[in-house]
Amino acid sequence: MSDTAVTAALIVIGNEILSGRTKDVNVAYLARQLTALGIQLAEVRMVRDEEGAIIAAVNTLRASHNYVFTTGGIGPTHDDITSEAVARAFNLPYRIHPEAKRILEDFYRDTGRELNEARMRMAHTPEGATLIQNPVSRAPGFRVENVHVLAGIPAVMRAMFESVAPTLKGGRTVKSREIAVLLGEGDVAARLEGLQERYPTLEIGSYPFVRDGNFGTTLVLRGTDEDEIARAADELSTILRELGGEPETPPAPPAHIA
């Protein structure tokens, strides 16, 4: 396990996401899973089903992060263009993967359904790609170098990621501590800035909420050194009491800000 920061980026692909027709839930899942592995999800991009946009995102992000994940656009329909776009991003031929073909042939034979031309699209990958197993619907994802191409359907994406996770190498696991207080962000902002300056290796965030008509703030301290987090949390609790609040740990459930 590396002591240096290991980062990942996610490309969410699909017109249905950007139109609002489909709600994305994959970002939160991947962020949690990657964090647990010591990998920071540092960037998320959402792009339409457009080849040029996918290619540009893949090439930019694979050069600046240890890992890239894509979700969506690897099904059997005409607008599922992610796989071919990734092939073009790497300047690789786009061909039927023999093992992917065998998987689909076995699956459709067992189910008595036709492996037609549209479904055979799901057997195509960039040449030399490593398959990512899909125990849910069998059509595999794939990896080329540090780019992992996953399905967009949440249940399938999660199953694919679980098969990928053991191959990922993270850095030090990020820990977090949360403290909530019935004070507005504006009440704590100045003192919080000073705390951040004293603990530059920690990430300190503030997230407002409303409870029973009262404004409050959840403060989150994140870092890899548990002792440092504990010291900063103690100092933060003291600050909040000096400001007239009472720190709460664990925090109140998040609510909607007005």
Long-range contacts (C-beta under 8 A, 24 or more apart in sequence): 1-38, 1-169, 1-170, 1-171, 1-172, 2-169, 2-170, 2-171, 2-172, 3-171, 3-172, 4-171, 5-40, 5-171, 6-38, 6-39, 6-40, 6-66, 6-67, 6-169, 6-170, 6-171, 7-39, 7-40, 7-41, 7-42, 7-43, 7-65, 7-66, 7-67, 8-34, 8-39, 8-40, 8-41, 8-42, 8-65, 8-66, 8-67, 8-68, 8-69, 9-41, 9-42, 9-43, 9-44, 9-45, 9-61, 9-64, 9-65, 9-67, 9-68, 9-69, 10-41, 10-43, 10-44, 10-45, 10-68, 10-69, 10-70, 10-71, 11-44, 11-45, 11-46, 11-47, 11-54, 11-57, 11-58, 11-61, 11-68, 11-69, 11-70, 11-71, 12-44, 12-45, 12-46, 12-47, 12-70, 12-71, 12-72, 12-152, 13-46, 13-47, 13-48, 13-49, 13-54, 13-70, 13-71, 13-72, 13-73, 13-82, 13-152, 14-48, 14-49, 14-72, 14-73, 14-152, 15-48, 15-49, 15-79, 17-46, 17-72, 18-46, 18-47, 18-48, 25-154, 26-71, 26-152, 26-154, 26-157, 29-154, 29-157, 29-158, 29-161, 30-69, 30-161, 33-161, 33-165, 34-168, 34-170, 35-173, 35-174, 36-173, 37-165, 37-168, 37-170, 37-173, 38-170, 38-171, 38-172, 38-173, 38-174, 39-66, 39-67, 39-168, 39-170, 39-171, 40-171, 40-174, 49-73, 49-79, 49-80, 49-81, 51-81, 51-84, 51-85, 51-88, 54-81, 54-82, 54-85, 54-86, 54-89, 55-85, 55-88, 55-89, 58-85, 58-86, 58-89, 58-147, 59-89, 62-89, 62-145, 62-146, 62-147, 65-146, 66-146, 67-146, 67-148, 67-168, 68-146, 68-147, 68-148, 69-147, 69-148, 69-150, 69-161, 70-147, 70-148, 70-149, 70-150, 71-150, 71-151, 71-152, 71-157, 72-151, 72-152, 73-152, 74-122, 74-139, 74-141, 74-149, 74-150, 74-151, 74-152, 75-121, 75-122, 75-139, 75-151, 76-118, 76-119, 76-121, 76-122, 77-118, 80-121, 82-149, 83-124, 83-125, 83-126, 83-142, 83-149, 84-124, 86-126, 86-144, 86-147, 86-149, 87-125, 87-126, 87-127, 87-144, 89-147, 90-126, 90-144, 90-145, 90-147, 92-126, 92-127, 92-128, 92-144, 93-126, 93-127, 94-124, 94-125, 94-126, 94-127, 95-124, 95-125, 95-127, 96-120, 96-123, 96-124, 97-123, 97-124, 97-125, 97-129, 97-131, 97-140, 97-142, 99-131, 99-140, 100-124, 100-125, 100-131, 100-139, 100-140, 100-142, 103-131, 103-138, 103-139, 103-140, 104-138, 104-139, 107-138, 107-139, 132-160, 132-163, 132-164, 133-160, 133-163, 134-159, 134-160, 134-163, 135-159, 135-163, 171-224, 172-224, 173-224, 174-222, 174-223, 174-224, 175-222, 175-223, 175-224, 175-226, 175-229, 176-220, 176-221, 176-222, 176-229, 177-220, 177-221, 177-229, 177-230, 177-233, 177-249, 178-218, 178-219, 178-220, 178-221, 178-249, 178-250, 178-251, 179-218, 179-219, 179-221, 179-233, 179-236, 179-237, 179-240, 179-247, 179-248, 179-249, 179-251, 180-209, 180-216, 180-217, 180-218, 180-219, 180-247, 180-248, 180-249, 180-250, 180-251, 180-252, 181-216, 181-217, 181-219, 181-240, 181-245, 181-246, 181-247, 181-248, 182-211, 182-214, 182-215, 182-216, 182-245, 182-246, 183-215, 183-216, 183-217, 183-240, 183-243, 183-244, 183-245, 184-208, 184-215, 184-216, 184-217, 185-217, 187-217, 187-243, 187-245, 188-217, 188-219, 188-239, 188-240, 188-243, 188-245, 191-239, 191-242, 191-243, 192-219, 192-236, 192-239, 195-232, 195-235, 195-236, 195-239, 198-232, 198-235, 199-223, 199-228, 199-231, 199-232, 201-225, 201-228, 202-228, 202-229, 202-232, 204-232, 207-254, 208-257, 209-252, 209-254, 209-255, 209-256, 209-257, 210-255, 210-256, 210-257, 210-258, 211-252, 211-255, 216-252, 218-251, 218-252, 218-254
